[in-house]
Amino acid sequence: MSPDGRLPEPPMAGTPGFRLVAVEEGLAVFEGDPGEHLYNPMGTVHGGYTATFLDSALGTAILTALPAGRAHTTVQLGVNMVRPVFAATPTPRCEGRAVHVGRTTATAEARLVGAADGRLYAHGTATCAVFPVPEAA
């Protein structure tokens, strides 16, 4: 559940080891716990972890700004990795902000930083398609 109790935690949230720690309209903040189980062959945390971290903050920021009855899906994800993440990296924090939320599209920006020192690890953008919530089958 989100910190304010409004958004249920999706099943995927537990897999990468990060959690939603703050949310308000147009803003979503996640923190994570990288570990060696996320390493790629180069001995750093896999870029997919970073991309997923950013995508989660970006999408959740947009979700918080959508009116009832509307949903979204990512159609474009841009990720810029500035420095590697390691198991010993101090708690990473990802802050996503909605930039534009319209009837059919939405955009957002996010930054992945060290929670304690603000050191930038990655930043990204997303464009999402906005659509009516599908009726239950």
C-alpha positions as CSV (number, residue, x, y, z in Angstrom):
1,M,0.0,0.0,0.0
2,S,1.2,3.5,-0.7
3,P,2.3,5.7,2.2
4,D,-1.0,7.6,2.0
5,G,-3.1,4.4,1.8
6,R,-4.6,5.3,-1.6
7,L,-2.7,3.0,-4.0
8,P,-2.4,-0.7,-3.6
9,E,1.1,-2.2,-4.0
10,P,1.3,-4.0,-7.3
11,P,2.5,-7.6,-7.2
12,M,5.6,-6.7,-9.2
13,A,6.8,-4.3,-6.5
14,G,8.5,-6.9,-4.3
15,T,10.6,-8.4,-7.1
16,P,13.2,-5.6,-7.6
17,G,13.4,-4.7,-3.9
18,F,12.2,-1.1,-4.0
19,R,9.2,0.5,-2.3
20,L,7.0,3.5,-2.6
21,V,7.8,5.9,0.2
22,A,6.0,9.1,-0.7
23,V,3.2,10.0,-3.1
24,E,1.1,13.0,-3.9
25,E,-0.7,14.2,-7.0
26,G,1.9,14.2,-9.8
27,L,4.8,12.9,-7.6
28,A,6.0,9.4,-6.6
29,V,9.1,8.6,-4.6
30,F,10.6,5.1,-4.3
31,E,13.6,3.8,-2.3
32,G,15.4,0.6,-2.9
33,D,17.9,-2.0,-1.6
34,P,20.3,-3.0,-4.4
35,G,22.2,-6.3,-3.8
36,E,24.6,-8.7,-5.5
37,H,21.6,-10.8,-6.6
38,L,21.0,-7.9,-9.2
39,Y,24.6,-8.0,-10.6
40,N,25.3,-8.4,-14.3
41,P,28.5,-10.0,-15.6
42,M,30.4,-6.8,-15.1
43,G,29.9,-6.8,-11.4
44,T,27.4,-3.9,-11.2
45,V,23.7,-3.8,-10.7
46,H,21.9,-4.7,-13.9
47,G,20.7,-1.7,-16.0
48,G,17.3,-3.3,-16.1
49,Y,17.0,-2.6,-12.3
50,T,17.7,1.1,-12.9
51,A,15.3,1.2,-15.8
52,T,12.6,-0.5,-13.8
53,F,13.1,1.8,-10.8
54,L,12.7,4.8,-13.1
55,D,9.7,3.4,-15.0
56,S,8.0,2.7,-11.7
57,A,8.4,6.3,-10.4
58,L,7.5,7.7,-13.8
59,G,4.4,5.7,-14.2
60,T,3.2,6.1,-10.6
61,A,3.7,9.9,-10.8
62,I,1.4,9.9,-13.9
63,L,-1.1,7.5,-12.2
64,T,-1.5,9.9,-9.3
65,A,-2.5,12.7,-11.7
66,L,-5.1,10.8,-13.7
67,P,-8.8,11.3,-13.2
68,A,-10.9,8.3,-12.0
69,G,-11.7,5.9,-14.7
70,R,-8.4,6.5,-16.7
71,A,-5.4,4.3,-16.9
72,H,-2.0,4.4,-18.7
73,T,0.7,2.4,-20.3
74,T,4.3,3.3,-21.1
75,V,4.9,3.8,-24.8
76,Q,8.4,5.3,-24.6
77,L,11.0,5.1,-21.8
78,G,14.2,7.0,-22.0
79,V,16.9,6.1,-19.5
80,N,20.3,7.8,-19.0
81,M,22.6,6.0,-16.7
82,V,25.2,8.3,-15.2
83,R,27.2,6.0,-12.9
84,P,26.9,2.4,-11.8
85,V,24.9,1.1,-8.9
86,F,26.6,-1.5,-6.7
87,A,25.3,-3.6,-3.8
88,A,27.1,-1.2,-1.4
89,T,25.5,1.9,-3.0
90,P,23.7,3.8,-0.2
91,T,19.9,3.6,-0.5
92,P,18.9,4.8,-3.9
93,R,15.9,7.1,-4.1
94,C,13.9,7.6,-7.3
95,E,11.6,10.7,-7.6
96,G,9.2,10.8,-10.5
97,R,7.2,13.9,-11.4
98,A,4.4,14.2,-14.0
99,V,5.1,16.9,-16.5
100,H,2.0,16.7,-18.6
101,V,-1.2,14.7,-18.1
102,G,-3.7,15.0,-20.9
103,R,-6.7,13.1,-22.3
104,T,-4.6,10.7,-24.5
105,T,-1.0,11.2,-23.5
106,A,1.1,11.9,-20.4
107,T,4.8,12.6,-19.8
108,A,7.0,12.4,-16.7
109,E,10.6,12.9,-15.6
110,A,12.5,11.1,-12.9
111,R,15.9,11.1,-11.1
112,L,17.6,8.2,-9.3
113,V,19.9,9.6,-6.6
114,G,21.5,8.5,-3.4
115,A,19.0,9.2,-0.7
116,A,21.7,10.4,1.8
117,D,23.9,12.4,-0.5
118,G,21.8,13.3,-3.6
119,R,24.4,11.8,-5.9
120,L,22.9,11.2,-9.4
121,Y,22.9,7.6,-10.7
122,A,20.4,7.9,-13.5
123,H,17.6,10.0,-14.9
124,G,14.8,9.3,-17.4
125,T,11.6,10.3,-19.1
126,A,8.5,8.5,-20.1
127,T,5.6,9.0,-22.5
128,C,2.5,7.1,-21.7
129,A,-0.8,6.5,-23.6
130,V,-3.8,7.4,-21.5
131,F,-7.0,5.4,-22.0
132,P,-10.3,4.5,-20.2
133,V,-10.0,1.8,-17.6
134,P,-11.1,-1.5,-19.3
135,E,-14.2,-3.1,-18.0
136,A,-13.8,-6.3,-16.1
137,A,-14.2,-9.4,-18.2
